[in-house]
Amino acid sequence: VKDHSNDLSHGYAIFVVIMVCTFVSAFAWSWGPLGWLIPSETFPLETRSAGQSVTVCVNMLFTFVIGQAFLSMLCHFKYGIFLFFSGWVFIMSLFVVFLLPETKGVPIEEMTERVWKQHWFWRRYMKDDDDYVDGIEVNAIKEAQKNGKSNGKSNSTAP
């Protein structure tokens, strides 16, 4: 589409409105609800409320940013704005295919053990409950004992 900023024909104007409506409809029927659905199914019960809070905050922040930037991006990118958002949909699709595990049939109580600790990527960030004593990592306790400290105090009897 050539730059017709001073003289946008009726046909181009209709084309732009149709493209915007097509994008909004496709997003609302596909990716739009996933920002609410995925966090509600994947966060374990212990962190679900905090995870949902962060999700809602980030969702609203980026909705605001896109709303503020869309018209100026449309003026500068022209039809490229649709390629820009298509590129992000492609990146999101790759993220979902490779990094989001299937949660179908998994109760929320078992999400950590059956999904996250078994996933090829996310398991490196999951720690076993056996690695902690009273909320302190066992390795940290062993390191402190090795250095002659116990509970943050020195074991020496020097005055």
ABEGO torsion letter per residue (X at the ends): XBBAAABBBAAAAAAAAAAAAAAAAAAAABAAAAAAAAAAAABBAAAAAAAAAAAAAAAAAAAAAAAAAAAAAAAAAEAAAAAAAAAAAAAAAAAAAAABBBABGBBAAAAAAAAAAABAAAAAABBBAAABBGGBBAAAAAAAAAAGBBGGBBABABX
